[in-house]
Protein backbone atom coordinates (compact mmCIF):
# COMPACT_ATOMS: atom_id res chain seq x y z
CA UNK A 1 0.00 0.00 0.00
CA UNK A 2 1.37 3.38 -0.95
CA UNK A 3 0.89 6.05 1.68
CA UNK A 4 -0.47 9.37 0.38
CA UNK A 5 1.98 12.22 0.40
CA UNK A 6 1.20 15.53 2.05
CA UNK A 7 2.81 17.29 -0.87
CA UNK A 8 0.63 18.14 -3.84
CA UNK A 9 1.04 16.07 -6.96
CA UNK A 10 -0.70 17.15 -10.12
CA UNK A 11 -0.20 13.86 -11.96
CA UNK A 12 -2.31 11.80 -9.52
CA UNK A 13 -6.00 11.08 -10.02
CA UNK A 14 -8.33 13.06 -7.75
CA UNK A 15 -9.02 10.15 -5.38
CA UNK A 16 -5.27 9.70 -4.66
CA UNK A 17 -4.55 13.35 -3.92
CA UNK A 18 -3.94 14.66 -0.45
CA UNK A 19 -6.86 16.47 1.20
CA UNK A 20 -4.69 19.59 1.03
CA UNK A 21 -3.65 19.26 -2.61
CA UNK A 22 -5.26 22.47 -3.85
CA UNK A 23 -3.80 24.54 -1.02
CA UNK A 24 -0.38 22.93 -1.46
CA UNK A 25 -0.43 23.63 -5.21
CA UNK A 26 -0.81 27.33 -4.41
CA UNK A 27 2.03 27.36 -1.86
CA UNK A 28 4.49 25.33 -3.93
CA UNK A 29 7.65 24.48 -1.98
CA UNK A 30 6.91 26.71 1.01
CA UNK A 31 5.63 23.85 3.14
CA UNK A 32 8.13 21.54 4.86
CA UNK A 33 6.42 18.31 3.76
CA UNK A 34 7.04 19.16 0.10
CA UNK A 35 10.79 18.60 0.54
CA UNK A 36 10.77 15.17 2.24
CA UNK A 37 7.30 13.56 2.35
CA UNK A 38 8.60 10.26 3.79
CA UNK A 39 9.65 11.98 7.01
CA UNK A 40 5.97 12.46 7.89
CA UNK A 41 5.39 8.70 7.90
CA UNK A 42 8.54 7.72 9.81
CA UNK A 43 8.41 4.97 12.42
CA UNK A 44 11.23 6.23 14.64
CA UNK A 45 10.37 8.67 17.39
CA UNK A 46 13.33 10.91 16.52
CA UNK A 47 12.12 11.33 12.94
CA UNK A 48 8.55 11.91 14.11
CA UNK A 49 9.75 14.64 16.46
CA UNK A 50 11.74 16.21 13.62
CA UNK A 51 8.62 16.24 11.44
CA UNK A 52 6.59 17.80 14.26
CA UNK A 53 9.29 20.44 14.70
CA UNK A 54 9.13 21.30 10.99
CA UNK A 55 5.33 21.42 11.16
CA UNK A 56 5.50 24.08 13.86
CA UNK A 57 6.73 26.67 11.32
CA UNK A 58 4.39 25.65 8.50
CA UNK A 59 1.97 28.33 7.28
CA UNK A 60 -0.93 25.86 6.95
CA UNK A 61 -0.51 23.87 10.18
CA UNK A 62 -4.14 24.40 11.30
CA UNK A 63 -5.63 23.32 7.97
CA UNK A 64 -3.29 20.32 7.84
CA UNK A 65 -4.21 19.27 11.39
CA UNK A 66 -7.90 19.52 10.55
CA UNK A 67 -7.42 17.50 7.34
CA UNK A 68 -5.55 14.81 9.30
CA UNK A 69 -8.35 14.59 11.84
CA UNK A 70 -11.18 14.60 9.32
CA UNK A 71 -9.50 12.05 7.06
CA UNK A 72 -8.31 9.95 10.03
CA UNK A 73 -4.89 9.83 8.41
CA UNK A 74 -1.71 7.98 9.32
CA UNK A 75 1.55 9.83 9.87
CA UNK A 76 2.21 13.37 11.08
CA UNK A 77 -0.46 15.88 10.03
CA UNK A 78 -0.38 19.43 11.36
CA UNK A 79 2.16 18.46 13.99
CA UNK A 80 0.00 15.61 15.34
CA UNK A 81 0.83 11.93 15.42
CA UNK A 82 -1.73 9.12 15.30
CA UNK A 83 -1.58 9.08 19.11
CA UNK A 84 -2.44 12.78 19.30
CA UNK A 85 -5.34 12.35 16.88
CA UNK A 86 -6.55 9.27 18.77
CA UNK A 87 -6.65 11.30 21.97
CA UNK A 88 -8.73 13.87 20.10
CA UNK A 89 -11.10 11.08 19.01
CA UNK A 90 -9.86 10.91 15.41
CA UNK A 91 -7.72 7.76 15.22
CA UNK A 92 -7.11 6.13 11.82
CA UNK A 93 -9.40 3.16 11.10
CA UNK A 94 -8.11 -0.10 12.56
CA UNK A 95 -5.44 1.69 14.57
CA UNK A 96 -4.41 -0.04 17.78
CA UNK A 97 -3.87 2.66 20.39
CA UNK A 98 -2.44 0.50 23.15
CA UNK A 99 0.54 -0.65 21.10
CA UNK A 100 1.50 2.91 20.18
CA UNK A 101 0.68 4.62 23.45
CA UNK A 102 2.84 2.36 25.60
CA UNK A 103 6.02 3.09 23.67
CA UNK A 104 5.94 6.85 23.67
CA UNK A 105 3.26 8.41 25.82
CA UNK A 106 2.13 5.66 28.14
CA UNK A 107 2.99 5.32 31.80
CA UNK A 108 6.41 3.93 32.64
CA UNK A 109 6.46 0.22 33.44
CA UNK A 110 6.03 -0.79 37.07
CA UNK A 111 9.32 -1.07 38.93
CA UNK A 112 10.59 -4.43 40.08
CA UNK A 113 9.27 -5.41 43.49
CA UNK A 114 5.60 -5.18 42.52
CA UNK A 115 3.06 -7.74 41.38
CA UNK A 116 2.62 -5.82 38.11
CA UNK A 117 6.35 -6.18 37.42
CA UNK A 118 6.10 -9.91 38.15
CA UNK A 119 3.33 -10.17 35.50
CA UNK A 120 5.46 -8.15 33.07
CA UNK A 121 8.32 -10.65 33.54
CA UNK A 122 5.93 -13.54 32.83
CA UNK A 123 4.38 -11.87 29.75
CA UNK A 124 7.79 -11.21 28.25
CA UNK A 125 8.84 -14.83 28.77
CA UNK A 126 11.64 -14.12 31.21
CA UNK A 127 12.01 -15.56 34.69
CA UNK A 128 10.88 -13.12 37.40
CA UNK A 129 13.61 -11.58 39.52
CA UNK A 130 13.73 -12.54 43.24
CA UNK A 131 12.31 -9.15 44.29
CA UNK A 132 9.30 -9.61 42.01
CA UNK A 133 8.86 -13.23 43.19
CA UNK A 134 8.65 -11.98 46.77
CA UNK A 135 6.18 -9.22 45.82
CA UNK A 136 4.01 -11.73 43.97
CA UNK A 137 4.03 -14.14 46.93
CA UNK A 138 2.96 -11.29 49.25
CA UNK A 139 0.23 -10.33 46.79
CA UNK A 140 -1.12 -13.91 46.73
CA UNK A 141 -1.14 -14.07 50.53
CA UNK A 142 -3.06 -10.76 50.70
CA UNK A 143 -5.52 -11.95 48.02
CA UNK A 144 -6.20 -15.18 49.91
CA UNK A 145 -6.78 -13.22 53.12
CA UNK A 146 -9.24 -10.89 51.32
CA UNK A 147 -11.04 -13.90 49.86
CA UNK A 148 -11.32 -15.59 53.26
CA UNK A 149 -12.58 -12.36 54.82
CA UNK A 150 -15.27 -11.98 52.15
CA UNK A 151 -16.21 -15.62 52.42
CA UNK A 152 -16.41 -15.32 56.20
CA UNK A 153 -18.79 -12.34 55.93
CA UNK A 154 -21.08 -14.34 53.66
CA UNK A 155 -21.32 -17.32 56.00
CA UNK A 156 -21.90 -15.18 59.11
CA UNK A 157 -24.63 -13.15 57.35
CA UNK A 158 -26.50 -16.29 56.28
N, CA, C and O of each residue as an XYZ file, in Angstrom:
632
protein
N       0.836     -1.173      0.000
C       0.000      0.000      0.000
C       0.883      1.239      0.000
O       1.806      1.345      0.807
N       0.614      2.145     -0.871
C       1.370      3.384     -0.954
C       0.687      4.426     -0.079
O      -0.513      4.670     -0.208
N       1.453      5.030      0.802
C       0.888      6.051      1.675
C       0.761      7.351      0.902
O       1.654      7.686      0.124
N      -0.331      8.101      1.094
C      -0.469      9.369      0.383
C       0.542     10.373      0.900
O       0.867     10.384      2.088
N       1.030     11.198      0.025
C       1.977     12.225      0.404
C       1.223     13.481      0.796
O       0.143     13.754      0.274
N       1.792     14.240      1.712
C       1.204     15.529      2.049
C       1.355     16.478      0.867
O       0.472     17.284      0.575
N       2.491     16.361      0.201
C       2.807     17.292     -0.871
C       1.843     17.101     -2.041
O       1.383     15.993     -2.316
N       1.556     18.189     -2.709
C       0.629     18.138     -3.841
C       1.300     17.475     -5.042
O       2.483     17.691     -5.308
N       0.543     16.685     -5.743
C       1.042     16.068     -6.960
C      -0.037     16.219     -8.012
O      -1.159     15.745     -7.832
N       0.295     16.868     -9.093
C      -0.702     17.152    -10.118
C      -0.943     15.970    -11.035
O      -1.953     15.941    -11.737
N      -0.038     14.984    -11.050
C      -0.201     13.861    -11.963
C      -1.019     12.708    -11.373
O      -1.208     11.689    -12.036
N      -1.501     12.855    -10.149
C      -2.306     11.800     -9.523
C      -3.783     12.013     -9.820
O      -4.227     13.149     -9.982
N      -4.555     10.912     -9.895
C      -6.001     11.080    -10.019
C      -6.570     11.732     -8.760
O      -5.929     11.707     -7.709
N      -7.741     12.304     -8.852
C      -8.334     13.063     -7.746
C      -8.469     12.236     -6.475
O      -8.265     12.764     -5.382
N      -8.808     10.950     -6.588
C      -9.019     10.147     -5.382
C      -7.722      9.815     -4.668
O      -7.767      9.399     -3.511
N      -6.555      9.980     -5.310
C      -5.272      9.704     -4.659
C      -4.607     10.959     -4.123
O      -3.571     10.864     -3.465
N      -5.162     12.115     -4.379
C      -4.546     13.353     -3.923
C      -4.749     13.538     -2.423
O      -5.689     13.012     -1.826
N      -3.842     14.298     -1.845
C      -3.941     14.661     -0.447
C      -5.139     15.577     -0.253
O      -5.513     16.305     -1.172
N      -5.752     15.553      0.943
C      -6.864     16.471      1.202
C      -6.462     17.939      1.063
O      -7.324     18.804      0.908
N      -5.177     18.222      1.116
C      -4.693     19.594      1.034
C      -4.100     19.939     -0.326
O      -3.442     20.970     -0.467
N      -4.320     19.098     -1.321
C      -3.653     19.258     -2.611
C      -3.817     20.640     -3.223
O      -2.841     21.231     -3.683
N      -5.038     21.162     -3.234
C      -5.262     22.472     -3.851
C      -4.491     23.567     -3.122
O      -3.879     24.425     -3.758
N      -4.518     23.542     -1.803
C      -3.803     24.538     -1.017
C      -2.298     24.400     -1.208
O      -1.588     25.402     -1.292
N      -1.808     23.167     -1.276
C      -0.379     22.929     -1.461
C       0.082     23.343     -2.856
O       1.212     23.804     -3.019
N      -0.775     23.187     -3.862
C      -0.427     23.626     -5.212
C      -0.169     25.127     -5.228
O       0.733     25.601     -5.919
N      -0.968     25.876     -4.458
C      -0.811     27.329     -4.410
C       0.474     27.738     -3.699
O       1.122     28.707     -4.095
N       0.845     27.003     -2.648
C       2.031     27.365     -1.862
C       3.332     26.860     -2.464
O       4.397     27.387     -2.143
N       3.276     25.870     -3.312
C       4.495     25.335     -3.930
C       5.396     24.684     -2.901
O       4.953     23.825     -2.139
N       6.660     25.088     -2.874
C       7.647     24.483     -1.982
C       7.772     25.169     -0.644
O       8.764     24.950      0.052
N       6.820     25.986     -0.250
C       6.905     26.712      1.014
C       6.573     25.862      2.230
O       6.848     26.265      3.360
N       5.993     24.708      2.015
C       5.630     23.848      3.136
C       6.718     22.791      3.339
O       7.253     22.261      2.366
N       7.047     22.483      4.593
C       8.134     21.537      4.865
C       7.913     20.140      4.283
O       8.877     19.484      3.890
N       6.666     19.675      4.220
C       6.419     18.311      3.761
C       6.643     18.158      2.256
O       6.688     17.034      1.755
N       6.781     19.251      1.539
C       7.040     19.163      0.102
C       8.471     18.708     -0.176
O       8.739     18.124     -1.227
N       9.391     18.967      0.752
C      10.790     18.597      0.542
C      11.048     17.111      0.801
O      11.746     16.465      0.019
N      10.503     16.566      1.873
C      10.769     15.172      2.244
C       9.492     14.522      2.777
O       9.331     14.399      3.991
N       8.580     14.104      1.892
C       7.297     13.559      2.354
C       7.422     12.307      3.218
O       6.568     12.076      4.074
N       8.447     11.504      3.025
C       8.596     10.260      3.786
C       8.826     10.505      5.271
O       8.491      9.658      6.098
N       9.390     11.652      5.612
C       9.654     11.977      7.013
C       8.356     12.004      7.818
O       8.368     11.711      9.014
N       7.246     12.349      7.185
C       5.968     12.465      7.890
C       5.299     11.117      8.132
O       4.237     11.051      8.750
N       5.912     10.052      7.650
C       5.394      8.698      7.897
C       6.454      7.827      8.554
O       6.380      6.600      8.480
N       7.430      8.442      9.188
C       8.543      7.721      9.807
C       8.062      6.909     11.003
O       7.094      7.279     11.668
N       8.734      5.817     11.266
C       8.410      4.966     12.417
C       9.193      5.378     13.660
O       8.706      5.222     14.779
N      10.412      5.908     13.470
C      11.234      6.225     14.642
C      10.735      7.503     15.310
O      10.266      8.431     14.651
N      10.847      7.522     16.610
C      10.370      8.667     17.393
C      11.177      9.912     17.060
O      10.620     11.008     16.991
N      12.503      9.756     16.849
C      13.331     10.914     16.518
C      12.874     11.578     15.223
O      12.792     12.804     15.144
N      12.578     10.768     14.212
C      12.122     11.329     12.940
C      10.729     11.943     13.077
O      10.441     12.962     12.449
N       9.871     11.340     13.884
C       8.547     11.912     14.112
C       8.659     13.268     14.795
O       7.947     14.210     14.444
N       9.556     13.362     15.773
C       9.747     14.637     16.464
C      10.317     15.694     15.527
O       9.965     16.869     15.622
N      11.203     15.271     14.616
C      11.743     16.210     13.625
C      10.633     16.720     12.714
O      10.582     17.910     12.405
N       9.748     15.833     12.285
C       8.624     16.244     11.442
C       7.710     17.202     12.195
O       7.251     18.194     11.627
N       7.441     16.917     13.463
C       6.595     17.801     14.263
C       7.240     19.179     14.428
O       6.557     20.203     14.420
N       8.567     19.183     14.579
C       9.289     20.443     14.701
C       9.153     21.268     13.417
O       8.940     22.480     13.469
N       9.277     20.602     12.268
C       9.134     21.301     10.995
C       7.698     21.778     10.785
O       7.474     22.829     10.184
N       6.736     21.016     11.275
C       5.328     21.423     11.165
C       5.056     22.713     11.934
O       4.193     23.502     11.549
N       5.788     22.921     13.011
C       5.503     24.078     13.865
C       5.721     25.407     13.149
O       5.180     26.425     13.581
N       6.501     25.426     12.063
C       6.734     26.672     11.323
C       5.969     26.705      9.999
O       6.155     27.626      9.204
N       5.131     25.732      9.758
C       4.389     25.645      8.498
C       3.252     26.667      8.478
O       2.573     26.848      9.489
N       3.035     27.335      7.349
C       1.969     28.334      7.283
C       0.555     27.742      7.289
O      -0.407     28.466      7.548
N       0.412     26.452      7.010
C      -0.932     25.857      6.955
C      -1.110     24.759      8.006
O      -1.826     23.786      7.770
N      -0.467     24.912      9.158
C      -0.508     23.869     10.178
C      -1.943     23.581     10.643
O      -2.296     22.420     10.852
N      -2.771     24.615     10.807
C      -4.136     24.395     11.296
C      -4.976     23.636     10.281
O      -5.713     22.720     10.646
N      -4.870     24.011      9.004
C      -5.628     23.322      7.965
C      -5.155     21.876      7.827
O      -5.963     20.972      7.616
N      -3.862     21.664      7.945
C      -3.295     20.315      7.836
C      -3.760     19.449      9.004
O      -4.118     18.286      8.817
N      -3.754     20.019     10.211
C      -4.206     19.267     11.385
C      -5.671     18.864     11.217
O      -6.049     17.729     11.506
N      -6.482     19.798     10.750
C      -7.898     19.516     10.553
C      -8.104     18.441      9.481
O      -8.964     17.572      9.627
N      -7.310     18.504      8.400
C      -7.416     17.495      7.339
C      -7.002     16.118      7.862
O      -7.607     15.109      7.499
N      -5.982     16.072      8.704
C      -5.551     14.807      9.297
C      -6.611     14.211     10.201
O      -6.811     12.997     10.224
N      -7.289     15.071     10.947
C      -8.347     14.591     11.841
C      -9.577     14.141     11.056
O     -10.145     13.084     11.330
N      -9.980     14.942     10.089
C     -11.178     14.598      9.321
C     -10.967     13.344      8.488
O     -11.862     12.505      8.382
N      -9.782     13.215      7.896
C      -9.500     12.046      7.062
C      -9.012     10.846      7.837
O      -8.791      9.777      7.268
N      -8.838     11.024      9.171
C      -8.313      9.946     10.026
C      -7.068      9.324      9.407
O      -6.991      8.117      9.178
N      -6.097     10.198      9.146
C      -4.892      9.829      8.409
C      -3.828      9.203      9.305
O      -3.840      9.365     10.525
N      -2.910      8.487      8.667
C      -1.711      7.976      9.322
C      -0.607      9.006      9.157
O      -0.684      9.862      8.276
N       0.420      8.931      9.997
C       1.554      9.833      9.870
C       1.343     11.127     10.639
O       0.386     11.272     11.399
N       2.258     12.060     10.423
C       2.212     13.366     11.075
C       1.405     14.312     10.189
O       1.725     14.489      9.014
N       0.381     14.906     10.743
C      -0.456     15.880     10.030
C      -0.657     17.068     10.958
O      -1.218     16.922     12.044
N      -0.209     18.227     10.541
C      -0.380     19.428     11.357
C       0.310     19.330     12.700
O      -0.158     19.901     13.685
N       1.421     18.608     12.748
C       2.163     18.460     13.994
C       1.601     17.404     14.927
O       2.083     17.270     16.051
N       0.597     16.649     14.499
C      -0.004     15.615     15.342
C       0.330     14.222     14.825
O       0.316     13.969     13.620
N       0.627     13.329     15.754
C       0.830     11.926     15.416
C      -0.509     11.201     15.494
O      -1.525     11.800     15.848
N      -0.509      9.907     15.161
C      -1.730      9.116     15.304
C      -2.201      9.109     16.751
O      -3.402      9.121     17.020
N      -1.243      9.090     17.688
C      -1.582      9.082     19.111
C      -2.313     10.365     19.479
O      -3.328     10.328     20.174
N      -1.797     11.507     19.011
C      -2.440     12.784     19.302
C      -3.853     12.825     18.730
O      -4.786     13.284     19.389
N      -4.002     12.342     17.501
C      -5.336     12.348     16.883
C      -6.261     11.356     17.577
O      -7.461     11.607     17.689
N      -5.723     10.239     18.042
C      -6.552      9.269     18.768
C      -7.067      9.881     20.066
O      -8.219      9.668     20.444
N      -6.220     10.634     20.739
C      -6.654     11.298     21.974
C      -7.722     12.344     21.700
O      -8.542     12.649     22.565
N      -7.706     12.891     20.487
C      -8.730     13.870     20.102
C      -9.968     13.173     19.538
O     -10.923     13.838     19.135
N      -9.958     11.843     19.508
C     -11.098     11.078     19.015
C     -11.097     10.876     17.515
O     -12.145     10.598     16.932
N      -9.946     11.009     16.875
C      -9.858     10.912     15.414
C      -8.773      9.926     14.984
O      -7.965     10.250     14.113
N      -8.740      8.748     15.566
C      -7.721      7.755     15.224
C      -7.977      7.186     13.832
O      -9.129      7.099     13.405
N      -6.910      6.793     13.112
C      -7.108      6.135     11.820
C      -7.884      4.834     11.992
O      -7.811      4.219     13.056
N      -8.622      4.399     10.978
C      -9.398      3.161     11.101
C      -8.493      1.956     11.333
O      -7.466      1.804     10.671
N      -8.881      1.102     12.276
C      -8.105     -0.104     12.562
C      -6.854      0.143     13.375
O      -6.065     -0.780     13.580
N      -6.653      1.353     13.838
C      -5.439      1.689     14.573
C      -5.513      1.157     15.985
O      -6.539      1.295     16.651
N      -4.439      0.552     16.448
C      -4.405     -0.041     17.780
C      -3.680      0.906     18.731
O      -2.451      0.974     18.730
N      -4.430      1.619     19.526
C      -3.870      2.655     20.389
C      -2.909      2.102     21.431
O      -1.860      2.697     21.678
N      -3.247      0.984     22.040
C      -2.437      0.499     23.151
C      -0.990      0.250     22.739
O      -0.059      0.589     23.469
N      -0.812     -0.342     21.568
C       0.540     -0.647     21.101
C       1.365      0.628     20.959
O       2.534      0.655     21.344
N       0.776      1.670     20.418
C       1.498      2.910     20.180
C       1.661      3.741     21.452
O       2.707      4.353     21.667
N       0.644      3.762     22.279
C       0.675      4.620     23.447
C       1.736      4.151     24.439
O       2.432      4.978     25.027
N       1.868      2.872     24.630
C       2.838      2.356     25.598
C       4.251      2.820     25.296
O       4.989      3.199     26.206
N       4.638      2.793     24.014
C       6.019      3.094     23.672
C       6.418      4.536     23.879
O       7.559      4.805     24.254
N       5.522      5.466     23.649
C       5.936      6.850     23.665
C       5.270      7.685     24.749
O       5.939      8.468     25.424
N       3.990      7.533     24.921
C       3.264      8.409     25.817
C       2.718      7.710     27.049
O       2.265      8.368     27.985
N       2.753      6.409     27.059
C       2.133      5.664     28.140
C       2.899      5.784     29.442
O       3.998      6.338     29.483
N       2.312      5.265     30.499
C       2.985      5.320     31.796
C       4.223      4.439     31.781
O       4.271      3.453     31.046
N       5.221      4.781     32.579
C       6.409      3.929     32.636
C       6.047      2.575     33.234
O       5.101      2.479     34.015
N       6.780      1.536     32.879
C       6.464      0.220     33.435
C       6.662      0.206     34.945
O       7.460      0.970     35.489
N       5.924     -0.673     35.608
C       6.025     -0.785     37.065
C       7.428     -1.238     37.446
O       8.011     -2.084     36.768
N       7.972     -0.683     38.519
C       9.319     -1.070     38.933
C       9.319     -2.477     39.531
O       8.296     -2.957     40.018
N      10.462     -3.114     39.486
C      10.588     -4.432     40.084
C      10.265     -4.326     41.576
O      10.536     -3.316     42.225
N       9.680     -5.402     42.089
C       9.271     -5.413     43.486
C       7.770     -5.213     43.614
O       7.265     -4.990     44.714
N       7.053     -5.291     42.500
C       5.597     -5.175     42.521
C       5.004     -6.379     41.794
O       5.684     -7.053     41.020
N       3.722     -6.635     42.059
C       3.061     -7.744     41.375
C       2.930     -7.455     39.881
O       3.013     -8.370     39.062
N       2.725     -6.189     39.524
C       2.620     -5.816     38.111
C       3.936     -6.109     37.381
O       3.921     -6.547     36.231
N       5.054     -5.873     38.035
C       6.348     -6.175     37.423
C       6.532     -7.683     37.278
O       7.115     -8.148     36.298
N       6.036     -8.448     38.253
C       6.101     -9.910     38.151
C       5.338    -10.372     36.904
O       5.829    -11.211     36.148
N       4.121     -9.816     36.690
C       3.330    -10.173     35.503
C       4.043     -9.750     34.216
O       3.985    -10.457     33.210
N       4.717     -8.594     34.253
C       5.463     -8.148     33.067
C       6.573     -9.142     32.734
O       6.786     -9.466     31.565
N       7.286     -9.630     33.761
C       8.323    -10.650     33.537
C       7.713    -11.879     32.850
O       8.268    -12.386     31.875
N       6.583    -12.349     33.354
C       5.933    -13.544     32.825
C       5.478    -13.319     31.386
O       5.688    -14.174     30.526
N       4.851    -12.161     31.121
C       4.377    -11.866     29.753
C       5.519    -11.816     28.751
O       5.359    -12.226     27.602
N       6.670    -11.315     29.183
C       7.792    -11.205     28.252
C       8.587    -12.505     28.135
O       9.544    -12.581     27.365
N       8.193    -13.524     28.896
C       8.839    -14.830     28.767
C      10.145    -14.952     29.523
O      10.920    -15.874     29.271
N      10.402    -14.050     30.436
C      11.640    -14.124     31.213
C      11.323    -14.548     32.641
O      10.217    -14.310     33.128
N      12.271    -15.165     33.305
C      12.008    -15.563     34.692
C      11.948    -14.325     35.587
O      12.773    -13.423     35.449
N      10.982    -14.275     36.501
C      10.881    -13.117     37.401
C      12.097    -13.012     38.305
O      12.668    -14.022     38.716
N      12.485    -11.792     38.608
C      13.606    -11.585     39.519
C      13.156    -11.921     40.952
O      11.956    -11.955     41.222
N      14.102    -12.167     41.869
C      13.729    -12.537     43.243
C      12.858    -11.480     43.933
O      11.969    -11.830     44.710
N      13.099    -10.211     43.661
C      12.314     -9.150     44.293
C      10.862     -9.236     43.828
O       9.942     -9.067     44.628
N      10.659     -9.496     42.544
C       9.303     -9.612     42.005
C       8.632    -10.896     42.500
O       7.427    -10.906     42.754
N       9.406    -11.978     42.636
C       8.858    -13.229     43.187
C       8.315    -12.992     44.593
O       7.227    -13.457     44.933
N       9.078    -12.267     45.404
C       8.652    -11.976     46.773
C       7.386    -11.114     46.757
O       6.452    -11.371     47.516
N       7.355    -10.099     45.900
C       6.184     -9.216     45.815
C       4.950    -10.002     45.377
O       3.850     -9.768     45.879
N       5.133    -10.935     44.436
C       4.007    -11.728     43.970
C       3.506    -12.666     45.076
O       2.299    -12.843     45.242
N       4.423    -13.255     45.818
C       4.028    -14.136     46.927
C       3.236    -13.347     47.977
O       2.234    -13.839     48.497
N       3.683    -12.128     48.287
C       2.956    -11.286     49.248
C       1.577    -10.908     48.705
O       0.602    -10.847     49.455
N       1.505    -10.657     47.412
C       0.228    -10.328     46.786
C      -0.744    -11.495     46.907
O      -1.914    -11.299     47.236
N      -0.259    -12.727     46.637
C      -1.118    -13.906     46.732
C      -1.614    -14.122     48.160
O      -2.774    -14.474     48.370
N      -0.745    -13.912     49.131
C      -1.144    -14.067     50.534
C      -2.239    -13.056     50.875
O      -3.224    -13.403     51.527
N      -2.070    -11.809     50.436
C      -3.064    -10.763     50.700
C      -4.383    -11.081     49.984
O      -5.459    -10.862     50.540
N      -4.300    -11.588     48.770
C      -5.522    -11.946     48.019
C      -6.280    -13.064     48.717
O      -7.506    -13.017     48.814
N      -5.554    -14.079     49.207
C      -6.198    -15.183     49.913
C      -6.872    -14.685     51.189
O      -7.973    -15.119     51.530
N      -6.200    -13.768     51.891
C      -6.781    -13.216     53.121
C      -8.056    -12.426     52.796
O      -9.045    -12.529     53.521
N      -8.040    -11.644     51.721
C      -9.242    -10.891     51.325
C     -10.370    -11.839     50.939
O     -11.533    -11.594     51.260
N     -10.024    -12.914     50.253
C     -11.036    -13.904     49.856
C     -11.656    -14.549     51.085
O     -12.877    -14.672     51.175
N     -10.819    -14.961     52.032
C     -11.325    -15.593     53.257
C     -12.192    -14.626     54.047
O     -13.203    -15.022     54.627
N     -11.794    -13.347     54.071
C     -12.580    -12.365     54.817
C     -13.951    -12.162     54.151
O     -14.964    -12.050     54.842
N     -13.982    -12.115     52.840
C     -15.271    -11.977     52.148
C     -16.124    -13.222     52.345
O     -17.334    -13.132     52.553
N     -15.493    -14.362     52.279
C     -16.214    -15.622     52.424
C     -16.760    -15.734     53.847
O     -17.872    -16.218     54.056
N     -15.980    -15.288     54.809
C     -16.414    -15.320     56.202
C     -17.604    -14.416     56.435
O     -18.492    -14.769     57.210
N     -17.654    -13.262     55.792
C     -18.786    -12.341     55.931
C     -20.045    -12.965     55.372
O     -21.127    -12.768     55.924
N     -19.930    -13.712     54.290
C     -21.083    -14.342     53.661
C     -21.680    -15.424     54.563
O     -22.899    -15.518     54.707
N     -20.817    -16.236     55.164
C     -21.325    -17.321     56.000
C     -21.915    -16.797     57.298
O     -22.884    -17.370     57.796
N     -21.359    -15.718     57.868
C     -21.901    -15.176     59.107
C     -23.206    -14.424     58.860
O     -24.048    -14.345     59.754
N     -23.384    -13.874     57.668
C     -24.628    -13.146     57.355
C     -25.768    -14.110     57.048
O     -26.935    -13.733     57.164
N     -25.462    -15.328     56.665
C     -26.496    -16.294     56.282
C     -27.075    -16.974     57.436
O     -27.958    -17.817     57.278
